[in-house]
């Protein structure tokens, strides 16, 4: 059963807020968060049978960015939606790049409860049909 949502964000506060929103609004899902993309990659390389959704920040301190994770994994994990989040200023450009990389959606930070909840809900519903 795909019942786990993975989060990758190097920002402690952002990671906790997103985790709290998901736990509150999607109580039947397990939530696992990672401080960087290396740990997320390790998890995605290990097993994905339980993964329902991945939310990743675009700007993280190590060599990879969220877009690279999506480019690398979205084509392999066609039953798992990826959502890119970022506090960027060039919203239209990043949103376009996210879609081209294979992301289900892009959400600009700061994250607003209603917006991120709606995007996650829509992604889970759409991909549950696959």
LOGU-181795 format. One record per residue: residue number from 1; residue in three letters; x, y, z of N, C-alpha, C in turn. Coordinates in nm, 3 decimals, always signed. Each point is the difference from the previous one (the first is absolute). Layout:
N
+-----+------+---------+---------+---------+---------+---------+---------+---------+---------+---------+
: pos : code :     nxx :     nyy :     nzz :    caxx :    cayy :    cazz :     cxx :     cyy :     czz :
+-----+------+---------+---------+---------+---------+---------+---------+---------+---------+---------+
: NUM :  ALA :       X :       Y :       Z :       X :       Y :       Z :       X :       Y :       Z :
...
+-----+------+---------+---------+---------+---------+---------+---------+---------+---------+---------+
***
This chain:
130
+-----+------+---------+---------+---------+---------+---------+---------+---------+---------+---------+
: pos : code :     nxx :     nyy :     nzz :    caxx :    cayy :    cazz :     cxx :     cyy :     czz :
+-----+------+---------+---------+---------+---------+---------+---------+---------+---------+---------+
:   1 :  UNK :  +0.084 :  -0.119 :  +0.000 :  -0.084 :  +0.119 :  +0.000 :  +0.088 :  +0.125 :  +0.000 :
:   2 :  UNK :  -0.033 :  +0.093 :  -0.087 :  +0.076 :  +0.125 :  -0.006 :  -0.059 :  +0.098 :  +0.101 :
:   3 :  UNK :  +0.063 :  +0.007 :  +0.117 :  -0.055 :  +0.082 :  +0.108 :  +0.104 :  +0.090 :  +0.066 :
:   4 :  UNK :  +0.110 :  +0.027 :  -0.070 :  +0.106 :  +0.082 :  +0.056 :  +0.024 :  +0.123 :  -0.087 :
:   5 :  UNK :  +0.009 :  +0.114 :  +0.064 :  +0.034 :  +0.124 :  -0.067 :  +0.140 :  +0.039 :  +0.045 :
:   6 :  UNK :  +0.088 :  +0.024 :  -0.097 :  +0.139 :  +0.038 :  +0.029 :  +0.017 :  +0.149 :  -0.022 :
:   7 :  UNK :  +0.073 :  +0.063 :  +0.092 :  +0.029 :  +0.144 :  -0.006 :  +0.151 :  +0.017 :  +0.004 :
:   8 :  UNK :  +0.053 :  +0.086 :  -0.086 :  +0.142 :  +0.038 :  +0.007 :  +0.008 :  +0.152 :  +0.000 :
:   9 :  UNK :  +0.053 :  +0.055 :  +0.108 :  +0.017 :  +0.145 :  +0.012 :  +0.108 :  +0.025 :  +0.103 :
:  10 :  UNK :  +0.100 :  +0.079 :  -0.036 :  +0.108 :  +0.027 :  +0.093 :  -0.039 :  +0.100 :  +0.108 :
:  11 :  UNK :  -0.111 :  +0.069 :  -0.018 :  -0.047 :  +0.096 :  +0.100 :  -0.076 :  -0.070 :  +0.111 :
:  12 :  UNK :  +0.051 :  +0.009 :  +0.121 :  -0.061 :  -0.068 :  +0.115 :  -0.146 :  +0.044 :  +0.020 :
:  13 :  UNK :  -0.023 :  +0.130 :  +0.000 :  -0.134 :  +0.052 :  +0.025 :  -0.095 :  -0.042 :  -0.113 :
:  14 :  UNK :  +0.044 :  +0.017 :  -0.124 :  -0.083 :  -0.036 :  -0.115 :  -0.035 :  -0.149 :  +0.001 :
:  15 :  UNK :  +0.098 :  -0.082 :  +0.034 :  -0.022 :  -0.145 :  +0.005 :  -0.103 :  -0.035 :  +0.108 :
:  16 :  UNK :  +0.012 :  +0.062 :  +0.115 :  -0.095 :  -0.027 :  +0.109 :  -0.141 :  +0.049 :  -0.033 :
:  17 :  UNK :  -0.010 :  +0.116 :  -0.062 :  -0.131 :  +0.053 :  -0.038 :  -0.067 :  -0.092 :  -0.102 :
:  18 :  UNK :  +0.074 :  -0.038 :  -0.102 :  -0.056 :  -0.087 :  -0.103 :  -0.040 :  -0.135 :  +0.059 :
:  19 :  UNK :  +0.084 :  -0.053 :  +0.085 :  -0.031 :  -0.128 :  +0.065 :  -0.127 :  +0.012 :  +0.084 :
:  20 :  UNK :  -0.014 :  +0.110 :  +0.073 :  -0.119 :  +0.020 :  +0.084 :  -0.126 :  +0.014 :  -0.084 :
:  21 :  UNK :  +0.010 :  +0.072 :  -0.111 :  -0.117 :  +0.016 :  -0.089 :  -0.043 :  -0.136 :  -0.054 :
:  22 :  UNK :  +0.096 :  -0.077 :  -0.046 :  -0.033 :  -0.131 :  -0.057 :  -0.057 :  -0.093 :  +0.106 :
:  23 :  UNK :  +0.060 :  -0.002 :  +0.116 :  -0.053 :  -0.087 :  +0.107 :  -0.142 :  +0.039 :  +0.040 :
:  24 :  UNK :  -0.027 :  +0.129 :  +0.000 :  -0.133 :  +0.047 :  +0.036 :  -0.104 :  -0.032 :  -0.108 :
:  25 :  UNK :  +0.035 :  +0.026 :  -0.125 :  -0.097 :  -0.011 :  -0.109 :  -0.003 :  -0.136 :  -0.069 :
:  26 :  UNK :  +0.102 :  -0.079 :  +0.020 :  +0.009 :  -0.131 :  -0.065 :  +0.041 :  -0.104 :  +0.105 :
:  27 :  UNK :  -0.084 :  -0.017 :  +0.098 :  +0.033 :  -0.079 :  +0.119 :  +0.025 :  -0.148 :  -0.028 :
:  28 :  UNK :  -0.045 :  -0.050 :  -0.112 :  +0.019 :  -0.142 :  -0.030 :  +0.132 :  -0.028 :  -0.070 :
:  29 :  UNK :  +0.081 :  +0.104 :  -0.019 :  +0.131 :  -0.015 :  -0.063 :  +0.110 :  +0.013 :  +0.102 :
:  30 :  UNK :  +0.104 :  -0.079 :  -0.019 :  +0.122 :  +0.017 :  +0.078 :  +0.079 :  +0.112 :  -0.067 :
:  31 :  UNK :  +0.070 :  +0.079 :  +0.079 :  +0.081 :  +0.109 :  -0.053 :  +0.144 :  -0.019 :  +0.045 :
:  32 :  UNK :  +0.091 :  +0.000 :  -0.096 :  +0.142 :  -0.010 :  +0.030 :  +0.069 :  +0.120 :  -0.062 :
:  33 :  UNK :  +0.081 :  +0.068 :  +0.080 :  +0.067 :  +0.120 :  -0.051 :  +0.151 :  -0.018 :  +0.001 :
:  34 :  UNK :  +0.063 :  +0.067 :  -0.094 :  +0.145 :  -0.006 :  -0.018 :  +0.056 :  +0.141 :  -0.006 :
:  35 :  UNK :  +0.120 :  +0.015 :  +0.054 :  +0.064 :  +0.131 :  +0.006 :  +0.070 :  +0.035 :  -0.130 :
:  36 :  UNK :  +0.026 :  -0.100 :  -0.083 :  +0.068 :  +0.027 :  -0.126 :  -0.039 :  -0.102 :  -0.106 :
:  37 :  UNK :  +0.045 :  +0.027 :  -0.120 :  -0.035 :  -0.086 :  -0.112 :  +0.074 :  -0.132 :  +0.001 :
:  38 :  UNK :  +0.115 :  -0.005 :  +0.064 :  +0.074 :  -0.127 :  +0.005 :  -0.080 :  -0.107 :  +0.074 :
:  39 :  UNK :  -0.058 :  +0.037 :  +0.112 :  -0.081 :  -0.095 :  +0.076 :  -0.127 :  -0.037 :  -0.074 :
:  40 :  UNK :  -0.060 :  +0.097 :  -0.070 :  -0.117 :  -0.030 :  -0.080 :  +0.036 :  -0.097 :  -0.112 :
:  41 :  UNK :  +0.111 :  +0.025 :  -0.068 :  +0.045 :  -0.090 :  -0.106 :  +0.024 :  -0.141 :  +0.054 :
:  42 :  UNK :  +0.063 :  -0.008 :  +0.115 :  +0.026 :  -0.131 :  +0.061 :  -0.132 :  -0.074 :  +0.022 :
:  43 :  UNK :  -0.099 :  +0.071 :  +0.051 :  -0.131 :  -0.061 :  +0.026 :  -0.068 :  -0.043 :  -0.129 :
:  44 :  UNK :  +0.005 :  +0.085 :  -0.102 :  -0.063 :  -0.033 :  -0.127 :  +0.072 :  -0.114 :  -0.072 :
:  45 :  UNK :  +0.130 :  -0.012 :  +0.021 :  +0.075 :  -0.110 :  -0.059 :  -0.024 :  -0.131 :  +0.074 :
:  46 :  UNK :  -0.033 :  +0.012 :  +0.127 :  -0.019 :  -0.119 :  +0.085 :  -0.134 :  -0.068 :  -0.029 :
:  47 :  UNK :  -0.108 :  +0.072 :  +0.015 :  -0.133 :  -0.055 :  -0.025 :  -0.099 :  +0.112 :  -0.023 :
:  48 :  UNK :  -0.095 :  -0.027 :  -0.088 :  -0.103 :  +0.100 :  -0.027 :  -0.140 :  -0.061 :  +0.002 :
:  49 :  UNK :  -0.011 :  -0.125 :  +0.038 :  -0.129 :  -0.068 :  -0.001 :  -0.106 :  +0.072 :  +0.083 :
:  50 :  UNK :  +0.042 :  +0.067 :  +0.106 :  -0.095 :  +0.066 :  +0.090 :  -0.015 :  +0.150 :  -0.027 :
:  51 :  UNK :  +0.075 :  +0.054 :  -0.095 :  +0.002 :  +0.145 :  -0.022 :  -0.120 :  +0.045 :  -0.083 :
:  52 :  UNK :  -0.077 :  +0.091 :  +0.058 :  -0.118 :  +0.055 :  -0.068 :  +0.029 :  +0.135 :  -0.062 :
:  53 :  UNK :  +0.099 :  +0.075 :  +0.055 :  +0.024 :  +0.138 :  -0.043 :  +0.136 :  +0.044 :  +0.049 :
:  54 :  UNK :  +0.065 :  +0.086 :  -0.078 :  +0.127 :  +0.061 :  +0.041 :  -0.013 :  +0.151 :  -0.013 :
:  55 :  UNK :  +0.035 :  +0.071 :  +0.108 :  +0.005 :  +0.146 :  -0.002 :  +0.145 :  +0.039 :  +0.026 :
:  56 :  UNK :  +0.060 :  +0.073 :  -0.093 :  +0.140 :  +0.037 :  +0.016 :  +0.021 :  +0.149 :  -0.023 :
:  57 :  UNK :  +0.086 :  +0.055 :  +0.082 :  +0.043 :  +0.138 :  -0.017 :  +0.093 :  +0.006 :  -0.121 :
:  58 :  UNK :  +0.003 :  +0.110 :  -0.068 :  +0.089 :  +0.012 :  -0.116 :  +0.141 :  +0.035 :  +0.041 :
:  59 :  UNK :  +0.016 :  +0.087 :  +0.097 :  +0.133 :  +0.048 :  +0.038 :  +0.046 :  -0.064 :  +0.129 :
:  60 :  UNK :  +0.094 :  -0.095 :  -0.014 :  +0.057 :  -0.065 :  +0.117 :  +0.152 :  +0.014 :  -0.006 :
:  61 :  UNK :  +0.068 :  -0.015 :  +0.112 :  +0.140 :  +0.037 :  +0.006 :  +0.098 :  -0.091 :  -0.077 :
:  62 :  UNK :  -0.036 :  -0.121 :  -0.027 :  +0.095 :  -0.090 :  -0.067 :  -0.008 :  +0.018 :  -0.151 :
:  63 :  UNK :  +0.065 :  -0.087 :  -0.072 :  +0.015 :  +0.019 :  -0.144 :  -0.130 :  -0.010 :  -0.079 :
:  64 :  UNK :  -0.093 :  -0.080 :  +0.045 :  -0.124 :  -0.018 :  -0.074 :  -0.105 :  +0.101 :  +0.043 :
:  65 :  UNK :  -0.091 :  +0.022 :  -0.087 :  -0.116 :  +0.083 :  +0.031 :  -0.124 :  -0.083 :  -0.018 :
:  66 :  UNK :  -0.113 :  +0.050 :  +0.049 :  -0.125 :  -0.070 :  -0.015 :  -0.035 :  -0.033 :  -0.143 :
:  67 :  UNK :  +0.032 :  +0.092 :  -0.091 :  -0.027 :  -0.026 :  -0.142 :  +0.076 :  -0.122 :  -0.049 :
:  68 :  UNK :  +0.123 :  -0.014 :  +0.046 :  +0.081 :  -0.116 :  -0.042 :  -0.057 :  -0.130 :  +0.056 :
:  69 :  UNK :  -0.048 :  +0.004 :  +0.121 :  -0.063 :  -0.119 :  +0.057 :  -0.122 :  -0.039 :  -0.084 :
:  70 :  UNK :  -0.081 :  +0.100 :  -0.035 :  -0.119 :  -0.028 :  -0.080 :  +0.040 :  -0.053 :  -0.137 :
:  71 :  UNK :  +0.099 :  +0.061 :  -0.063 :  +0.046 :  -0.048 :  -0.131 :  +0.048 :  -0.145 :  +0.008 :
:  72 :  UNK :  +0.068 :  -0.033 :  +0.109 :  +0.057 :  -0.134 :  +0.014 :  -0.103 :  -0.106 :  +0.037 :
:  73 :  UNK :  -0.100 :  +0.035 :  +0.081 :  -0.090 :  -0.102 :  +0.056 :  -0.141 :  +0.000 :  -0.059 :
:  74 :  UNK :  -0.053 :  +0.112 :  -0.040 :  -0.138 :  +0.003 :  -0.052 :  -0.020 :  -0.095 :  -0.118 :
:  75 :  UNK :  +0.093 :  -0.007 :  -0.095 :  -0.020 :  -0.094 :  -0.111 :  -0.001 :  -0.147 :  +0.044 :
:  76 :  UNK :  +0.072 :  -0.031 :  +0.106 :  +0.005 :  -0.138 :  +0.050 :  -0.119 :  -0.033 :  +0.089 :
:  77 :  UNK :  -0.051 :  +0.099 :  +0.070 :  -0.108 :  -0.021 :  +0.097 :  -0.128 :  +0.064 :  -0.053 :
:  78 :  UNK :  -0.053 :  -0.057 :  -0.105 :  -0.113 :  +0.062 :  -0.069 :  -0.128 :  +0.000 :  +0.082 :
:  79 :  UNK :  -0.005 :  -0.080 :  +0.107 :  -0.119 :  -0.003 :  +0.086 :  +0.013 :  +0.092 :  +0.121 :
:  80 :  UNK :  +0.108 :  +0.078 :  +0.005 :  +0.026 :  +0.087 :  +0.115 :  +0.008 :  +0.145 :  -0.047 :
:  81 :  UNK :  -0.088 :  +0.086 :  +0.049 :  +0.009 :  +0.142 :  -0.036 :  +0.111 :  +0.070 :  +0.080 :
:  82 :  UNK :  +0.067 :  +0.091 :  -0.067 :  +0.103 :  +0.083 :  +0.062 :  -0.049 :  +0.143 :  +0.001 :
:  83 :  UNK :  +0.016 :  +0.066 :  +0.114 :  -0.036 :  +0.141 :  +0.013 :  +0.126 :  +0.076 :  +0.038 :
:  84 :  UNK :  +0.030 :  +0.104 :  -0.076 :  +0.117 :  +0.083 :  +0.026 :  -0.046 :  +0.124 :  +0.075 :
:  85 :  UNK :  +0.072 :  +0.036 :  +0.107 :  -0.028 :  +0.123 :  +0.074 :  +0.126 :  +0.085 :  +0.000 :
:  86 :  UNK :  -0.018 :  +0.131 :  -0.001 :  +0.116 :  +0.088 :  -0.001 :  -0.041 :  +0.142 :  +0.036 :
:  87 :  UNK :  +0.094 :  +0.073 :  +0.055 :  -0.022 :  +0.141 :  +0.033 :  +0.062 :  +0.089 :  -0.107 :
:  88 :  UNK :  +0.002 :  -0.046 :  -0.122 :  +0.062 :  +0.072 :  -0.110 :  -0.078 :  +0.126 :  -0.037 :
:  89 :  UNK :  +0.067 :  +0.087 :  -0.073 :  -0.065 :  +0.122 :  -0.048 :  -0.050 :  -0.016 :  -0.144 :
:  90 :  UNK :  +0.062 :  -0.089 :  -0.074 :  -0.039 :  -0.023 :  -0.140 :  -0.099 :  -0.117 :  -0.007 :
:  91 :  UNK :  -0.117 :  +0.022 :  +0.053 :  -0.102 :  -0.104 :  +0.017 :  -0.038 :  -0.067 :  -0.131 :
:  92 :  UNK :  -0.029 :  +0.077 :  -0.102 :  -0.045 :  -0.057 :  -0.127 :  +0.108 :  -0.091 :  -0.061 :
:  93 :  UNK :  +0.123 :  +0.044 :  +0.007 :  +0.110 :  -0.078 :  -0.057 :  +0.019 :  -0.132 :  +0.075 :
:  94 :  UNK :  +0.000 :  +0.006 :  +0.134 :  +0.017 :  -0.123 :  +0.080 :  -0.119 :  -0.092 :  -0.018 :
:  95 :  UNK :  -0.121 :  +0.055 :  -0.005 :  -0.119 :  -0.083 :  -0.021 :  +0.008 :  -0.073 :  -0.133 :
:  96 :  UNK :  +0.044 :  +0.068 :  -0.104 :  +0.016 :  -0.061 :  -0.132 :  +0.107 :  -0.109 :  +0.004 :
:  97 :  UNK :  +0.112 :  +0.029 :  +0.063 :  +0.108 :  -0.098 :  +0.011 :  -0.045 :  -0.123 :  +0.080 :
:  98 :  UNK :  -0.080 :  +0.023 :  +0.103 :  -0.050 :  -0.111 :  +0.082 :  -0.088 :  -0.092 :  -0.084 :
:  99 :  UNK :  -0.091 :  +0.058 :  -0.076 :  -0.088 :  -0.080 :  -0.088 :  +0.082 :  -0.078 :  -0.102 :
: 100 :  UNK :  +0.098 :  +0.067 :  -0.061 :  +0.084 :  -0.066 :  -0.100 :  +0.081 :  -0.114 :  +0.062 :
: 101 :  UNK :  +0.036 :  +0.014 :  +0.126 :  +0.078 :  -0.103 :  +0.068 :  -0.086 :  -0.121 :  +0.038 :
: 102 :  UNK :  -0.133 :  +0.020 :  +0.003 :  -0.089 :  -0.109 :  +0.035 :  -0.077 :  +0.020 :  +0.129 :
: 103 :  UNK :  +0.007 :  +0.120 :  +0.056 :  -0.073 :  +0.028 :  +0.124 :  -0.149 :  +0.009 :  -0.027 :
: 104 :  UNK :  -0.078 :  -0.043 :  +0.097 :  -0.145 :  +0.017 :  -0.008 :  -0.035 :  +0.147 :  +0.016 :
: 105 :  UNK :  +0.072 :  +0.069 :  +0.092 :  -0.031 :  +0.140 :  +0.027 :  +0.119 :  +0.071 :  +0.061 :
: 106 :  UNK :  -0.008 :  +0.131 :  -0.003 :  +0.095 :  +0.088 :  +0.068 :  -0.080 :  +0.088 :  +0.095 :
: 107 :  UNK :  +0.050 :  +0.015 :  +0.123 :  -0.065 :  +0.087 :  +0.098 :  +0.106 :  +0.095 :  +0.056 :
: 108 :  UNK :  -0.031 :  +0.128 :  -0.006 :  +0.093 :  +0.101 :  +0.049 :  -0.008 :  +0.011 :  +0.152 :
: 109 :  UNK :  +0.116 :  +0.015 :  +0.061 :  +0.007 :  +0.029 :  +0.143 :  -0.018 :  +0.149 :  +0.020 :
: 110 :  UNK :  -0.050 :  +0.044 :  +0.113 :  -0.038 :  -0.082 :  +0.115 :  -0.126 :  -0.081 :  -0.032 :
: 111 :  UNK :  -0.002 :  -0.119 :  +0.058 :  -0.111 :  -0.091 :  -0.023 :  -0.122 :  +0.044 :  +0.079 :
: 112 :  UNK :  -0.113 :  +0.004 :  -0.067 :  -0.127 :  +0.031 :  +0.065 :  -0.079 :  -0.129 :  +0.012 :
: 113 :  UNK :  -0.053 :  -0.024 :  +0.119 :  -0.071 :  -0.125 :  +0.029 :  -0.095 :  -0.043 :  -0.111 :
: 114 :  UNK :  -0.091 :  +0.089 :  -0.037 :  -0.103 :  -0.036 :  -0.097 :  +0.060 :  -0.036 :  -0.135 :
: 115 :  UNK :  +0.098 :  +0.075 :  -0.046 :  +0.059 :  -0.022 :  -0.132 :  +0.074 :  -0.134 :  -0.004 :
: 116 :  UNK :  +0.090 :  -0.024 :  +0.094 :  +0.078 :  -0.124 :  -0.004 :  -0.090 :  -0.121 :  +0.024 :
: 117 :  UNK :  -0.100 :  +0.014 :  +0.086 :  -0.094 :  -0.109 :  +0.025 :  -0.077 :  -0.033 :  -0.128 :
: 118 :  UNK :  -0.046 :  +0.103 :  -0.070 :  -0.074 :  -0.022 :  -0.125 :  +0.087 :  -0.070 :  -0.105 :
: 119 :  UNK :  +0.123 :  +0.044 :  -0.015 :  +0.090 :  -0.059 :  -0.099 :  +0.030 :  -0.146 :  +0.035 :
: 120 :  UNK :  +0.027 :  -0.027 :  +0.126 :  +0.027 :  -0.137 :  +0.042 :  -0.123 :  -0.088 :  -0.020 :
: 121 :  UNK :  -0.116 :  +0.049 :  +0.040 :  -0.124 :  -0.076 :  -0.017 :  -0.025 :  -0.034 :  -0.146 :
: 122 :  UNK :  +0.015 :  +0.099 :  -0.087 :  -0.021 :  -0.023 :  -0.143 :  +0.100 :  -0.101 :  -0.056 :
: 123 :  UNK :  +0.124 :  +0.010 :  +0.042 :  +0.102 :  -0.093 :  -0.047 :  -0.030 :  -0.142 :  +0.046 :
: 124 :  UNK :  -0.035 :  -0.016 :  +0.127 :  -0.030 :  -0.134 :  +0.052 :  -0.121 :  -0.060 :  -0.070 :
: 125 :  UNK :  -0.102 :  +0.081 :  -0.024 :  -0.120 :  -0.049 :  -0.069 :  +0.030 :  -0.041 :  -0.144 :
: 126 :  UNK :  +0.075 :  +0.085 :  -0.069 :  +0.031 :  -0.029 :  -0.141 :  +0.085 :  -0.126 :  -0.011 :
: 127 :  UNK :  +0.102 :  -0.013 :  +0.083 :  +0.092 :  -0.112 :  -0.012 :  -0.055 :  -0.128 :  +0.061 :
: 128 :  UNK :  -0.104 :  +0.011 :  +0.082 :  -0.064 :  -0.121 :  +0.055 :  -0.071 :  -0.077 :  -0.110 :
: 129 :  UNK :  -0.035 :  +0.070 :  -0.105 :  -0.069 :  -0.062 :  -0.114 :  +0.095 :  -0.077 :  -0.090 :
: 130 :  UNK :  +0.130 :  +0.028 :  +0.012 :  +0.101 :  -0.067 :  -0.085 :  +0.031 :  -0.138 :  +0.051 :
+-----+------+---------+---------+---------+---------+---------+---------+---------+---------+---------+
***
